[in-house]
């Protein structure tokens, strides 16, 4: 049994604990709100520096920043600026917005290899699969003339590597195919900017481009030989009509010559008669 004083003390302690819990919760909530406000301010500033003005990209980047914090973004040991820049990059890719990779690396305070590797890790944690197609790349880089050959190169690569575990959904494959097609067709393209679309390491990308180049050369030479020998042969009817036309023209020339010859004979005969008539016997 508790004495009245003990009961009041217990109630006061419970009330105090309850109030402390609410105070702690309020403090945590305020801290989260302050963090969100700070992140939003950083995002707005960095987006402005990077020239990312599309509202849809801003909203996507804010979503990714929050999601990355939940998915263990702190384990990546990234600064707030670096994390925000990477989320802006991923949001730009998801919404089809142009993005200045060179400036992004500088603002993130990372080297290019570090930036590429951490971007890939962040994309994996966010369960993002950047599905990049040849058509999208050609449109983004204004090289639509290379689209058809690039698609053929990628299809042939997939056919030759069907027995291997190759994930053609990774952006490195279509990017390398576009790179190879542009080189073979001599279509001008910013190769550095194109490489940045691959989201892969430089050595891996270069080896992939070499393979794609071999395929592109083979396909292009085959197409060139087909177009060279692809002149339409004339049909039998066309040959007959052409022969009849030549024969008709030849006949007309012959008849004309015969008419001219007959006229010449008549004039010669008339001349001889006149000479004979005027000659004294």
Protein Blocks (a to p, Z undefined) as FASTA:
>chain_A
ZZfklmmmmmmmmmmmmmmmmmmmmmmmmmmmmmmmmmmmmmmmmmmmnopabfklmmmm
mmmmmmmmmnopmmnopafklmmmmmmmmmmmmnopacdfklmmmmnopafklmmmmmmm
mmmmnopacdddfklmmmmnopaklmmmmmmmmmmmmmmmmmpccdfkbmklmmmmmmmm
mmmnopacdfklmmmmnopafklmmmmmmmmmmmmmmmmmmmmmmmmmmcccddfklmmm
mmmmmmmmmmmmmmmmmmmmmmmmmmmmmmmmmmmmmpcZZ
